C-alpha cells in the first residue's frame, strides 16, 4: 500500500480487511502471502567467475596482443617450426595477459557485498496478533495486514502504519534511513503533506529502524522489496559502475595507439610489396609472410605490455600510503579518481558531525541581588566519552564544578530523571548509548560535572577503568537516591518527572521543554549561595531570552531541569504534582561538528573542490552547523545556496541547473534525492565524491565516481563505497585527494617514459623494414625490453613523492 501515510487508521485496516482486536486469520495470511510475497530481500545473482575473467580481456590493446600471439603461432606452424620455438612468443604474450587479468579479477571479487549486508538491518522476530492471540514469529513470515506490537529496543520488522498508541509517546531512531540526528516522534494522524518524504511520514514505522521510547501497535503495509529498505536495494541494483577517469583516459589512449599501430603495420606491408619476390625469402608467399611477421613485431613493439602491471603497482603503492592515512581503499582505480574530484557531497550527520548528541551550554541564575543575574557555562567534548571541561563565561576552567549548587543539582537531575544507559564497548574501543541520545548527553554531563567533596576527584576518576568510568558519577547518584515512581514524558506536558527518597526526605526531579518547566516553576535555585528564591517576572523574561538565543541563533536542542521537595511517604506521582517547581537551570545540546573539519573544508576550497553538505535534518539546524564548522564563512547568507529536497524538485529545469552550480547545502533529503544529486552533478561533467555512513547513503555511494564511507558507519555503506575512512575524519579525505593527485602525476610521467621507449623500438623496426635490412629485434626480445628494461625504471617513477603545491592547483579536467 503506497499511500498508507495519507490514509486514516480505519481506511488502512479496511483495505487489508483486518480487525485490530483479532488480527488476520490463517486463510487471510495465506492469501496475503500469495498476493504480496515474503518479507525478505531476495538474494542477488552474482556475476559468474568466467564472466569476470572474460571482462579483463575486453580491452582493445589486449585484443591486439591476443591477435599478435595467435598470428605468431600460426606463422610459426606455416614456417614448419615445432617444439619450444613455435610456442615461445605466443606463450610469453599470453602469460603477461593472464597475469594482468588475475589482478583485475581479484580487485572485482571484493565488491558486491553491500546487497547481502542490507539483510542485517532486517529484524529477526516480531510480536504478531493472529486469530485473536499474540505470538512471536520470524519476521520473514509477516504479511501486509498483520497487527504487530513494538516497544523500546525493538527493530521494526517491516514498513508499518501506526494504529494504536500503548504509551504516552513513541520515538524511533531512523538515522540509518534518513540521517536525522535526533529520534523522531511518531503519531496516529494521517499526513497531509504533498510530495511527502520519509521525514514527513510521521505515522509510518520503517523497516530496520529502532524504537527508542514507548510502545505501540501497528499494521504491516509493506514487506520485502516494497519497504524503504527494499527501495534502497532496488536503487543500488539500478546503479551501474562508472568508468574511472584514469580508465577512460587509458581507453582513449589505447584506441589512439591501436589506430597508429594499424596504420604503421599496413604502411610497412605496402612499402615492402616490391621486396616480397626477393630470392632470399624463397618466393612471393614466403616474402609476404616475412613482412607480416615484421608487422606483428611492430604491434608488439608499439604496445607497452608493462603498462597495466606498472599502473597496478603504482595504485597499490598509493593504497598502502593511504592506509597509513586511515583511508582504506576497496577498489584500486578509485585511488586516482580522488585526484580529479571537483565536488564532494558530504553527509552531515556522522561525517561532518560526530552523531553523538552532547551538552555544549548550561545556563543558571547566579543571584537575585547582584548582577548580571544569569551565568552561562560552556562544556567541551564532542562524543559520549565522559571526558570534558566546563568553562565559565570568561573562558576560565572550573576545577570543581560540583561545588556550585546549580551545576551539582543539574548533575543529580540528569542522572536520576533519565532512562538511558551509557556503557563502554571494549571491542570497538568507544562509549555507546542505549536509549535517547538527548538523555545520554545528560548522563555524560553528569560525569563531566563530577561529585562534590572530593578535592582529588578529577585525577581519581581518571584512574578507573573505562568500563567503570562510563557511568561512575551516575551510579553514585542512583545509589544515593532511591527511585520510587516515574511519570513518563507525554506530548501535552512535554516533560517527565521522577520521585526519589534520600535520608528520609522525598524529592521530585523534572526535565522537559523549557517553556513547560518555566511555566510550572515558582522558585529558582541560585548558583552563588544555593538559596531558593521566588522566580520574578524579570528573571523569567531573562531566562526566556536565553532560551530563545540557544534555540534560535545557536539552534541548540534545549531542556530545562527543576526539582521539588515532596511530602514524606508519597509513593506515586500525578500531573498535579508538577507545579510550584524550583527551576535549576537550562542545558543546550547539539550534534557537535568534528574539530578537524573546518581546516579540511578550507583546504578543499584552495584546491578548487566544492563541498555540498547533504543531510536529512531540517534546514535551520543544518545551516547553523555549517556556520559552526566555518565552511561557509565566505558566504554572506544562504539564499540561493541552501535548498530542501522539495524546494529543489519544484524548480524548473533551467533553474535546477543554475542551483546545482551554486548549491552549498541540501536538506530534508531521502536516499533517492542523494542519488539524484550525484547524477545531476555528473551530467554537468563534475567528478563527484560522495561521503556517507548510513544505509540511506548506499545508493549514492555506489553511483558516485568515488564513494567514501565512514569506518564507524553501517556495513552496507562500507560495502557500497570505494574507500572507507577508518577514523571517520573528513580531513582524511583531503589527504587522500592529495595522494590521488600525486598518483596521477606519477602515472603520467611513467606512461610518457614507456611510450618514448616504445617509439624508439617502432622507429628501429620501421626503418629496418623500409631499408630492407634483416630483422633487428624479434618479438620476444621486444617483450623483454618492454617488461623488464622499461618496466622496472617506470615502476621506480611511481614511488615519487607528491609535490608540495599539489593541493593548490585546480582539479584537472
VEXMIPA-340153 format. One record per residue (C-alpha): z, x, y; residue in three letters. Coordinates in steps of 0.05 Angstrom, whole numbers. Layout:
       Z       X       Y  code
       Z       X       Y   ALA
...
//
This chain:
       Z       X       Y  code
       0       0       0   UNK
     -26      37      62   UNK
       8      -2     118   UNK
      77     -17      88   UNK
     109      13     151   UNK
      77     -42     194   UNK
      98    -100     148   UNK
     165    -135     144   UNK
     210    -125      84   UNK
     192    -195      57   UNK
     117    -182      63   UNK
     122    -117      24   UNK
     166    -149     -31   UNK
     117    -208     -36   UNK
      58    -161     -41   UNK
      88    -128    -103   UNK
     116    -195    -129   UNK
     186    -165    -136   UNK
     255    -197    -130   UNK
     301    -146     -94   UNK
     361    -171    -134   UNK
     328    -163    -203   UNK
     272    -112    -195   UNK
     208    -111    -236   UNK
     203    -139    -307   UNK
     176     -97    -365   UNK
     109    -135    -361   UNK
     103    -121    -286   UNK
     119     -47    -297   UNK
      64     -41    -349   UNK
      14     -78    -305   UNK
      30     -36    -243   UNK
      26      28    -283   UNK
     -45       9    -304   UNK
     -66     -10    -233   UNK
     -32      46    -193   UNK
     -27     103    -243   UNK
      31     151    -258   UNK
      78     182    -208   UNK
      54     253    -219   UNK
       9     302    -182   UNK
     -46     315    -233   UNK
     -58     387    -255   UNK
    -118     421    -223   UNK
    -170     453    -267   UNK
    -171     529    -257   UNK
    -235     569    -248   UNK
    -255     597    -316   UNK
    -247     673    -324   UNK
    -322     683    -338   UNK
    -340     648    -273   UNK
    -293     695    -235   UNK
    -327     755    -267   UNK
    -398     729    -251   UNK
    -377     715    -179   UNK
    -364     790    -169   UNK
    -437     805    -184   UNK
    -462     753    -133   UNK
    -480     806     -81   UNK
    -549     830     -60   UNK
    -535     905     -65   UNK
    -502     895    -133   UNK
    -562     856    -158   UNK
    -609     912    -134   UNK
    -566     963    -172   UNK
    -568     920    -235   UNK
    -644     914    -228   UNK
    -647     990    -219   UNK
    -605    1000    -283   UNK
    -649     953    -324   UNK
    -714     983    -298   UNK
    -687    1054    -310   UNK
    -672    1035    -383   UNK
    -740    1001    -395   UNK
    -777    1061    -365   UNK
    -738    1109    -409   UNK
    -758    1069    -471   UNK
    -831    1067    -448   UNK
    -828    1143    -439   UNK
    -804    1147    -511   UNK
    -735    1173    -493   UNK
    -680    1158    -544   UNK
    -606    1173    -553   UNK
    -559    1190    -496   UNK
    -612    1206    -444   UNK
    -642    1135    -447   UNK
    -575    1103    -433   UNK
    -544    1154    -385   UNK
    -570    1128    -318   UNK
    -563    1053    -332   UNK
    -494    1061    -364   UNK
    -467    1102    -305   UNK
    -492    1049    -256   UNK
    -463     992    -298   UNK
    -395    1027    -305   UNK
    -390    1033    -230   UNK
    -406     959    -221   UNK
    -356     939    -276   UNK
    -300     979    -241   UNK
    -315     944    -174   UNK
    -316     876    -209   UNK
    -249     888    -242   UNK
    -216     900    -174   UNK
    -246     834    -148   UNK
    -223     793    -208   UNK
    -151     819    -204   UNK
    -148     801    -129   UNK
    -175     730    -141   UNK
    -129     711    -200   UNK
     -68     718    -155   UNK
     -89     656    -115   UNK
     -87     581    -132   UNK
     -13     575    -148   UNK
       1     531     -88   UNK
     -21     466    -122   UNK
      25     479    -181   UNK
      85     494    -136   UNK
      75     429     -98   UNK
     103     396    -160   UNK
     171     430    -148   UNK
     181     381     -90   UNK
     177     320    -135   UNK
     244     290    -155   UNK
     264     293    -229   UNK
     302     227    -235   UNK
     312     161    -198   UNK
     363     104    -199   UNK
     318      43    -212   UNK
     332     -32    -215   UNK
     292     -66    -271   UNK
     306    -133    -305   UNK
     369    -141    -263   UNK
     400     -76    -288   UNK
     405      -7    -256   UNK
     385      53    -298   UNK
     369     126    -287   UNK
     297     141    -305   UNK
     250     201    -299   UNK
     216     197    -231   UNK
     148     202    -266   UNK
     159     131    -294   UNK
     165      98    -226   UNK
     111      47    -206   UNK
      98      13    -139   UNK
     144     -47    -133   UNK
     204     -12    -165   UNK
     270     -21    -128   UNK
     306      47    -121   UNK
     375      67     -96   UNK
     381     131     -55   UNK
     443     166     -30   UNK
     467     233       0   UNK
     435     294     -33   UNK
     382     251     -68   UNK
     310     277     -67   UNK
     263     219     -53   UNK
     221     207    -117   UNK
     161     171     -86   UNK
     139     141     -19   UNK
     184      81      -8   UNK
     195      25      43   UNK
     268      12      63   UNK
     291     -58      42   UNK
     368     -55      49   UNK
     418     -10      84   UNK
     480       2      40   UNK
     518      43      92   UNK
     523      47     168   UNK
     462      92     171   UNK
     413     132     130   UNK
     389     200     153   UNK
     334     241     119   UNK
     315     314     126   UNK
     238     312     126   UNK
     227     381     158   UNK
     184     404      98   UNK
     136     348     114   UNK
     138     341     190   UNK
     171     404     216   UNK
     224     364     255   UNK
     285     408     268   UNK
     335     351     261   UNK
     345     299     207   UNK
     314     231     221   UNK
     350     163     223   UNK
     315     110     180   UNK
     315      35     195   UNK
     292     -31     165   UNK
     249     -57     222   UNK
     173     -52     217   UNK
     137      -1     262   UNK
      93     -29     317   UNK
      61      38     337   UNK
     -15      43     334   UNK
     -43     106     300   UNK
      27     117     272   UNK
      41     189     249   UNK
      94     205     196   UNK
     147     214     251   UNK
     135     142     275   UNK
     143     112     205   UNK
     219     106     211   UNK
     224      54     154   UNK
     188      98     103   UNK
     223     148      57   UNK
     173     203      40   UNK
     168     234     -29   UNK
     201     303     -34   UNK
     246     295      28   UNK
     322     295      21   UNK
     375     244      42   UNK
     430     279      83   UNK
     473     219     103   UNK
     484     147      79   UNK
     458     103      23   UNK
     402      52      20   UNK
     356      12     -25   UNK
     280      17     -20   UNK
     217      -8     -55   UNK
     165      42     -81   UNK
      99      34     -42   UNK
      61      97     -63   UNK
      63     142    -125   UNK
      29     207    -147   UNK
     -32     224    -104   UNK
     -20     162     -60   UNK
      41     194     -27   UNK
      49     240      33   UNK
      55     299     -16   UNK
      -7     274     -52   UNK
     -48     274      13   UNK
     -27     347      25   UNK
     -52     364     -45   UNK
    -119     329     -32   UNK
    -125     365      35   UNK
    -114     432       0   UNK
    -167     415     -53   UNK
    -218     398       1   UNK
    -208     466      34   UNK
    -259     519      16   UNK
    -240     592      25   UNK
    -274     621      86   UNK
    -310     688      80   UNK
    -271     741     119   UNK
    -303     775     180   UNK
    -308     840     140   UNK
    -342     805      81   UNK
    -391     772     130   UNK
    -406     839     163   UNK
    -415     875      95   UNK
    -460     818      71   UNK
    -503     824     134   UNK
    -505     900     125   UNK
    -525     891      51   UNK
    -582     843      68   UNK
    -608     891     121   UNK
    -603     950      73   UNK
    -638     912      18   UNK
    -698     898      64   UNK
    -701     971      85   UNK
    -698     995      11   UNK
    -752     945     -10   UNK
    -796     969      48   UNK
    -787    1043      32   UNK
    -799    1033     -43   UNK
    -864     994     -31   UNK
    -885    1046      20   UNK
    -874    1104     -29   UNK
    -915    1068     -82   UNK
    -972    1051     -34   UNK
    -974    1121      -3   UNK
    -978    1153     -73   UNK
   -1032    1107    -105   UNK
   -1080    1165     -98   UNK
   -1034    1210    -139   UNK
   -1030    1161    -198   UNK
   -1091    1193    -231   UNK
   -1062    1264    -224   UNK
   -1074    1300    -291   UNK
   -1002    1324    -290   UNK
    -979    1252    -303   UNK
   -1026    1243    -362   UNK
   -1064    1181    -339   UNK
   -1062    1125    -286   UNK
   -1008    1082    -320   UNK
    -961    1142    -330   UNK
    -972    1161    -258   UNK
    -954    1091    -235   UNK
    -890    1094    -278   UNK
    -872    1163    -250   UNK
    -874    1137    -178   UNK
    -838    1073    -199   UNK
    -781    1119    -223   UNK
    -781    1152    -155   UNK
    -776    1083    -123   UNK
    -715    1069    -168   UNK
    -685    1135    -147   UNK
    -696    1115     -75   UNK
    -659    1049     -86   UNK
    -601    1086    -118   UNK
    -601    1137     -62   UNK
    -601    1085      -6   UNK
    -544    1043     -34   UNK
    -474    1073     -21   UNK
    -445    1059     -91   UNK
    -377    1086     -70   UNK
    -371    1036     -12   UNK
    -335     979     -49   UNK
    -286    1029     -80   UNK
    -272    1062     -13   UNK
    -265     995      23   UNK
    -217     971     -31   UNK
    -177    1036     -27   UNK
    -173    1031      49   UNK
    -150     958      46   UNK
     -99     976      -9   UNK
     -72    1032      36   UNK
     -66     982      93   UNK
     -30     934      46   UNK
      20     988      29   UNK
      32    1004     102   UNK
      41     930     119   UNK
      91     922      62   UNK
     134     974      98   UNK
     130     929     160   UNK
     155     869     117   UNK
      85     837     114   UNK
      67     824      41   UNK
      -8     816      33   UNK
     -32     769     -22   UNK
    -108     779     -14   UNK
    -136     847       5   UNK
    -193     826      52   UNK
    -144     787      96   UNK
    -113     854     117   UNK
    -173     869     160   UNK
    -182     796     183   UNK
    -119     803     224   UNK
    -152     856     266   UNK
    -203     808     296   UNK
    -157     748     303   UNK
    -168     713     370   UNK
    -119     654     364   UNK
     -52     650     329   UNK
     -30     578     315   UNK
      45     586     305   UNK
      91     534     274   UNK
     153     526     318   UNK
     209     505     271   UNK
     229     564     226   UNK
     177     612     254   UNK
     190     618     329   UNK
     259     588     319   UNK
     310     602     263   UNK
     311     529     238   UNK
     387     535     239   UNK
     420     490     290   UNK
     473     528     329   UNK
     520     513     386   UNK
     499     552     448   UNK
     540     518     504   UNK
     611     490     508   UNK
     636     451     569   UNK
     710     436     582   UNK
     754     415     640   UNK
     796     473     667   UNK
     848     439     711   UNK
     851     380     757   UNK
     889     416     813   UNK
     847     478     821   UNK
     771     481     829   UNK
     720     488     800   UNK
     740     431     754   UNK
     693     446     696   UNK
     684     510     656   UNK
     623     529     615   UNK
     623     577     557   UNK
     562     608     522   UNK
     562     622     447   UNK
     519     677     416   UNK
     489     677     346   UNK
     426     641     323   UNK
     439     630     248   UNK
     491     597     202   UNK
     526     664     196   UNK
     598     658     222   UNK
     585     716     270   UNK
     581     707     345   UNK
     616     719     411   UNK
     640     668     462   UNK
     628     687     535   UNK
     657     654     598   UNK
     614     632     657   UNK
     617     703     688   UNK
     589     733     623   UNK
     656     764     602   UNK
     671     764     528   UNK
     731     723     505   UNK
     774     767     460   UNK
     817     710     432   UNK
     781     643     444   UNK
     832     605     401   UNK
     886     618     454   UNK
     851     570     502   UNK
     875     498     488   UNK
     808     462     494   UNK
     770     513     451   UNK
     826     510     399   UNK
     823     434     394   UNK
     746     436     393   UNK
     751     481     332   UNK
     802     434     299   UNK
     760     372     313   UNK
     695     408     289   UNK
     728     428     223   UNK
     762     361     208   UNK
     713     309     235   UNK
     659     338     190   UNK
     626     320     123   UNK
     582     382     115   UNK
     591     447      75   UNK
     576     518      96   UNK
     570     569      40   UNK
     544     639      25   UNK
     487     647     -25   UNK
     492     717     -56   UNK
     423     712     -89   UNK
     388     701     -23   UNK
     437     741      18   UNK
     446     687      71   UNK
     490     629      93   UNK
     467     559      73   UNK
     483     488      92   UNK
     495     425      53   UNK
     491     363      98   UNK
     473     351     170   UNK
     450     413     209   UNK
     489     389     272   UNK
     554     385     231   UNK
     542     454     201   UNK
     533     481     272   UNK
     603     454     288   UNK
     631     489     225   UNK
     600     555     249   UNK
     630     544     319   UNK
     699     536     287   UNK
     690     604     253   UNK
     669     636     319   UNK
     730     608     356   UNK
     777     636     302   UNK
     851     619     292   UNK
     910     622     341   UNK
     968     670     339   UNK
     933     729     305   UNK
     920     787     353   UNK
     883     826     299   UNK
     843     765     276   UNK
     771     786     291   UNK
     778     852     252   UNK
     819     818     197   UNK
     765     765     186   UNK
     712     819     180   UNK
     749     849     121   UNK
     739     785      80   UNK
     682     779      30   UNK
     623     739      56   UNK
     638     682       7   UNK
     710     676      34   UNK
     688     687     107   UNK
     637     630     106   UNK
     689     575     118   UNK
     756     613     124   UNK
     777     581     191   UNK
     751     512     169   UNK
     792     516     105   UNK
     853     537     146   UNK
     849     473     188   UNK
     834     430     127   UNK
     898     457      94   UNK
     939     447     158   UNK
     917     374     166   UNK
     914     323     110   UNK
     856     275     118   UNK
     878     203     109   UNK
     819     159     128   UNK
     749     165     156   UNK
     710     117     200   UNK
     636     133     187   UNK
     584     141     240   UNK
     547      77     258   UNK
     486      66     303   UNK
     521      17     350   UNK
     583      61     362   UNK
     545     127     359   UNK
     608     164     336   UNK
     653     179     276   UNK
     728     187     271   UNK
     778     215     221   UNK
     854     205     219   UNK
     896     265     195   UNK
     971     280     187   UNK
    1008     344     202   UNK
    1083     356     206   UNK
    1100     281     205   UNK
    1050     266     261   UNK
     985     228     257   UNK
     925     248     299   UNK
     854     219     303   UNK
     795     265     317   UNK
     729     235     341   UNK
     660     262     354   UNK
     596     228     377   UNK
     546     217     432   UNK
     576     239     499   UNK
     564     171     532   UNK
     602     136     475   UNK
     661     184     475   UNK
     666     186     552   UNK
     666     110     558   UNK
     724     106     508   UNK
     765     163     540   UNK
     821     151     589   UNK
     853     221     589   UNK
     829     292     587   UNK
     856     357     559   UNK
     859     415     608   UNK
     838     485     586   UNK
     883     524     633   UNK
     951     497     613   UNK
     939     448     554   UNK
     963     388     595   UNK
     935     318     583   UNK
     918     285     649   UNK
     884     218     667   UNK
     807     220     668   UNK
     788     205     740   UNK
     721     178     765   UNK
     705     245     797   UNK
     717     285     733   UNK
     678     233     693   UNK
     619     240     742   UNK
     622     316     737   UNK
     622     314     660   UNK
     564     264     660   UNK
     526     311     707   UNK
     537     370     659   UNK
     516     327     600   UNK
     450     307     635   UNK
     439     380     653   UNK
     449     401     580   UNK
     407     345     551   UNK
     353     343     605   UNK
     336     411     634   UNK
     361     452     574   UNK
     342     399     521   UNK
     405     413     481   UNK
     430     364     430   UNK
     498     344     457   UNK
     561     320     423   UNK
     628     303     455   UNK
     695     313     419   UNK
     760     275     430   UNK
     829     263     399   UNK
     884     211     400   UNK
     956     211     376   UNK
     967     154     327   UNK
    1030     116     305   UNK
    1067     144     244   UNK
    1049     111     178   UNK
     979      87     198   UNK
     935      95     136   UNK
     869      63     158   UNK
     824      64     219   UNK
     788       6     254   UNK
     738       5     310   UNK
     793     -19     356   UNK
     829      47     347   UNK
     771      83     381   UNK
     795      73     452   UNK
     842     108     501   UNK
     817     174     474   UNK
     834     243     503   UNK
     769     279     518   UNK
     769     352     493   UNK
     700     379     510   UNK
     625     376     505   UNK
     582     420     460   UNK
     507     432     467   UNK
     467     457     408   UNK
     395     475     394   UNK
     349     504     341   UNK
     350     573     374   UNK
     288     616     387   UNK
     285     682     349   UNK
     306     740     393   UNK
     245     784     379   UNK
     192     730     392   UNK
     186     740     468   UNK
     162     812     465   UNK
     116     795     407   UNK
      83     740     448   UNK
      73     787     507   UNK
      40     838     460   UNK
      -7     784     436   UNK
     -28     767     508   UNK
     -40     842     523   UNK
     -84     846     460   UNK
    -125     785     483   UNK
     -97     739     429   UNK
     -79     668     449   UNK
     -18     635     418   UNK
     -16     559     407   UNK
      52     531     387   UNK
      45     475     336   UNK
     104     430     318   UNK
     125     362     291   UNK
     181     360     344   UNK
     176     318     407   UNK
     142     344     469   UNK
     202     357     515   UNK
     242     395     462   UNK
     182     439     445   UNK
     166     453     519   UNK
     238     473     531   UNK
     238     521     471   UNK
     172     552     494   UNK
     203     565     562   UNK
     265     595     530   UNK
     221     641     488   UNK
     188     663     553   UNK
     120     656     521   UNK
      94     613     577   UNK
     125     647     637   UNK
      54     656     664   UNK
      44     580     666   UNK
      68     542     727   UNK
      72     477     687   UNK
      47     449     620   UNK
      -2     397     647   UNK
     -69     405     612   UNK
     -38     455     563   UNK
      12     412     524   UNK
     -13     354     482   UNK
      16     308     429   UNK
     -30     296     369   UNK
     -41     224     392   UNK
     -59     245     464   UNK
    -108     296     437   UNK
    -142     247     389   UNK
    -152     197     446   UNK
    -191     247     489   UNK
    -268     242     490   UNK
    -304     297     450   UNK
    -322     339     512   UNK
    -251     338     539   UNK
    -224     356     470   UNK
    -268     419     471   UNK
    -241     437     540   UNK
    -170     421     520   UNK
    -175     468     460   UNK
    -195     526     506   UNK
    -132     516     548   UNK
     -82     489     497   UNK
     -15     525     490   UNK
      27     471     456   UNK
      10     417     404   UNK
      67     369     387   UNK
      84     309     343   UNK
      34     333     291   UNK
      23     315     218   UNK
      -5     363     165   UNK
     -75     334     176   UNK
     -71     349     251   UNK
     -55     423     237   UNK
    -116     429     192   UNK
    -159     392     244   UNK
    -136     441     298   UNK
    -155     501     255   UNK
    -224     471     240   UNK
    -237     454     314   UNK
    -220     525     336   UNK
    -264     554     281   UNK
    -322     512     307   UNK
    -312     547     374   UNK
    -322     614     337   UNK
    -249     633     342   UNK
    -217     674     286   UNK
    -154     634     271   UNK
     -88     658     242   UNK
     -40     602     224   UNK
      34     612     212   UNK
      79     563     176   UNK
     136     554     127   UNK
     136     481     104   UNK
      98     442      52   UNK
      65     408     112   UNK
      34     474     134   UNK
      -1     489      67   UNK
     -69     455      81   UNK
     -76     490     149   UNK
     -53     557     120   UNK
    -108     552      67   UNK
    -161     531     118   UNK
    -146     585     170   UNK
    -182     652     170   UNK
    -115     682     153   UNK
     -54     640     132   UNK
      14     672     145   UNK
      75     643     110   UNK
     149     657     123   UNK
     187     693      68   UNK
     243     640      71   UNK
     191     584      71   UNK
     171     538      14   UNK
     136     565     -48   UNK
      76     520     -32   UNK
      66     552      37   UNK
      72     622       8   UNK
      21     609     -47   UNK
     -29     578       2   UNK
     -23     637      50   UNK
     -59     704      52   UNK
       2     741      77   UNK
      77     729      73   UNK
     127     754     126   UNK
     186     778      85   UNK
     232     780     146   UNK
     206     714     177   UNK
     194     754     241   UNK
     138     732     287   UNK
     138     803     315   UNK
     116     829     247   UNK
      50     792     257   UNK
      36     834     319   UNK
      49     899     280   UNK
       4     872     224   UNK
     -52     856     275   UNK
     -49     929     299   UNK
     -54     952     227   UNK
    -114     906     215   UNK
    -150     934     276   UNK
    -136    1006     252   UNK
    -165     989     184   UNK
    -228     961     215   UNK
    -237    1024     258   UNK
    -228    1068     196   UNK
    -276    1024     155   UNK
    -329    1030     210   UNK
    -321    1106     211   UNK
    -327    1117     136   UNK
    -387    1069     130   UNK
    -423    1109     184   UNK
    -405    1173     146   UNK
    -430    1147      79   UNK
    -495    1117     108   UNK
    -511    1182     144   UNK
    -506    1219      77   UNK
    -550    1166      43   UNK
    -602    1173      98   UNK
    -607    1247      82   UNK
    -619    1231       8   UNK
    -672    1178      24   UNK
    -709    1225      71   UNK
    -707    1281      19   UNK
    -737    1237     -36   UNK
    -787    1202      10   UNK
    -815    1267      40   UNK
    -820    1298     -30   UNK
    -858    1237     -56   UNK
    -905    1236       4   UNK
    -920    1310      -3   UNK
    -929    1305     -78   UNK
    -872    1354     -92   UNK
    -838    1345    -161   UNK
    -772    1304    -167   UNK
    -719    1333    -121   UNK
    -658    1291    -144   UNK
    -650    1249    -207   UNK
    -615    1181    -201   UNK
    -553    1207    -240   UNK
    -547    1266    -191   UNK
    -552    1216    -133   UNK
    -497    1174    -163   UNK
    -453    1236    -168   UNK
    -466    1254     -95   UNK
    -454    1182     -71   UNK
    -390    1172    -111   UNK
    -355    1240    -112   UNK
    -385    1284     -58   UNK
    -387    1227      -6   UNK
    -333    1181     -34   UNK
    -273    1227     -30   UNK
    -282    1250      43   UNK
    -296    1177      62   UNK
    -231    1156      29   UNK
    -195    1210      70   UNK
    -222    1177     134   UNK
    -186    1113     110   UNK
    -119    1150     118   UNK
    -129    1159     194   UNK
     -70    1133     235   UNK
     -81    1078     287   UNK
     -97    1095     359   UNK
     -41    1088     409   UNK
     -80    1038     451   UNK
    -104     995     392   UNK
     -66     933     418   UNK
     -92     940     489   UNK
    -164     924     472   UNK
    -191     852     467   UNK
    -207     826     397   UNK
    -276     847     372   UNK
    -328     794     363   UNK
//
